[in-house]
Amino acid sequence: MDTDNKLLKIGLAAKQYYEQAEEYVSLPVYNEWITCIEDPLKTHFSKIGFDKGKTAIPFLRFVMEKNDIGLDAFMQSNLSEDEWIYWHSFLKG
């Protein structure tokens, strides 16, 4: 599979992962997340509030992890072995 197709599949899988977070997003979870992050993010997301911050990738990742849906496992189960290795190579720098 060529690089463009791998990136497309990886992008679609990541999109699906973060879209699933929508069912778990709530103001109480957002407030919990705010207490877990450090400045300057804490200040920024406290200032913009839930309505504007609820779609931020770091928050959505927190939501998914809180519900035992890890990105790593999700990607591995939704990508081919070749795509998984390619995606995972980026995580290691």
N, C-alpha and C positions, 0 to 999 in steps of 0.2 A: 504494500500500500504506500502511495506516495505521501510526502510530508503534508501537503495541503489537505488531503483526505483525513490524515491522522488528526491534524489540528481541528478540522471541522467536527469530527466525531468527539474529540476531547471537549471542545467548546459546547457541543450539544449536551453531552453528559453533565458537564458542570452547570449548565443552564437548568437542566432538569433537577439537579440536586438543590439548587437555591430556590427554585420555584416551589419545591415541596415545603420549604420553611414557612410559606405563607399561612398554612393551616395552624401553625404553632405561635405565630407572632401575636403579642399582646403587650399592652402597656406595663403590666407587672413584670413581664420578662425583660422588657426594655429597661425598666428601672433597675432590675437586678444586674443586667449587663453593665449599665453605667457604673455601678459600684465596683465592678471587676476590672475596668480599664483604667489606664493612667492618663495623665495630661500629656500632651495637649488634646488627645481624643476625648477624654472625659469632659473637658470644658466645652469643646466643640459640639459634641452630641447632646450635652445637657442644654446648651443654648438653642440648638435647632429644634429640639423636642422630638417626640415620638412620631408625629405625622410626617415629618421630613426625614427622620433618621431610620424609620422602620425598614427601608429597603437597602440599607448599607450592607455591603458584603460582610464586613466583620461581625455585624449584629446577626445576620442570617446564619453565618457559620456557628456562632454561639448558640443560636436557637436549635440548630440541627444537632450539634454535639450534646446539648442539654437533653435532647430527646433520643439519645443513643443512636444517632444516624451520622456516623463519621464519614467525612469526605473521602478519606483514603479507601475505606472498604466499599463505599458506594461506587467510586471510580473503578476500582478493580472488578467489581461485579457487572459494570456496564460497558467496559471496554474490552477489546480483544487483548490477548497477551502482548502482542506487538505494540498496540496503542498504549497499554498500561505501562510498559517499560519505557516508552518514549515520554509519556507524561511524568512518570516518576523520576526520570533522569533530570528534569527541570527542578524538582524539589531539592535535589542534592547539590544543585548549583553547578 
